[in-house]
């Protein structure tokens, strides 16, 4: 082992090896050698200390000391917390959003929330527009501001998009009937 005072000296000069100047690197290596030799050590001792510091010290448990140990059976499983169900309604949604303007681009939930608010505002009430309640609008605004949604939020937003698209399609059908 390297004494603490020698380790402190080495810790101060080892960073000097990172220089781009060859002369400084050579002088630093010479200084490290002088410190090691002065302490009665060599480079092999330094390398061993570095190697030991990098390898984890794993403490093993001797199961034979346990009274009812049966070597033919596997070691008892450690207590683990059950993993949360990723499909639970209150779990964070794994879906990043929905395609609303095409099938190739998935828009994030905050964009979809703004889209729903805009569609509800723009579409006339007789065709299904202006159907969101104040609570629905507040919930969509919260998604716009806060971003991450749960599975339940994602399903609800998807249903709002479906209603908005149905209202939009009804409004477009009215325009087509009038043009025909």
C-alpha positions, 0 to 999 in steps of 0.5 A, a space after each residue: 500500500 502507498 502511505 497517505 502522504 505519498 498518495 497525496 503528493 502523487 495525486 497532485 502531480 499525476 494530472 500534469 501527465 495530461 499536458 500536450 508538451 512532451 517535456 512536461 510529461 517526461 519531467 512529471 514521470 521523473 518526479 513520480 519516480 523520485 517520489 516512489 523511490 524516496 518512499 521505497 516503492 516502485 511503479 509496480 506498486 502504483 499500478 497494483 493500487 490503481 488496479 485494486 481501486 478499479 476492481 469491486 470488492 464483492 463480499 460473498 455470503 457463506 450459505 453453509 453457516 445457515 442451519 437449514 442450508 440445502 446446497 441442492 436448492 438455489 439461493 433464496 430470491 431477494 425481495 423485490 418490489 413488484 414492477 408497476 404495470 406499464 399498461 395501468 391507467 395511471 402509468 406514464 404513457 409509452 406512446 409519444 403522441 398521435 398522427 393527426 396530420 398524416 400517418 408518418 409523423 407522430 405529434 407529441 401530446 402537447 401539440 395534440 392538446 392544442 389541436 383539440 382546443 383549436 378544432 373545438 373553437 373553430 368548428 360550429 356547434 351544430 356539427 359537433 364543435 364547441 363540445 368541450 366542457 370547461 373541465 375538458 379545456 382545462 385538462 387539455 391546457 394542462 397537457 399543453 403546459 406540463 407535457 407527460 401524460 398517463 395512459 388514461 390521459 392518452 386514451 381520453 385525448 384520443 377520444 377527443 381527437 376522434 370527436 373533433 375529426 367526426 365534427 370536422 368531417 360532418 362540417 365538410 360533408 355539409 359543404 360538399 352537399 351545398 356544392 353539389 
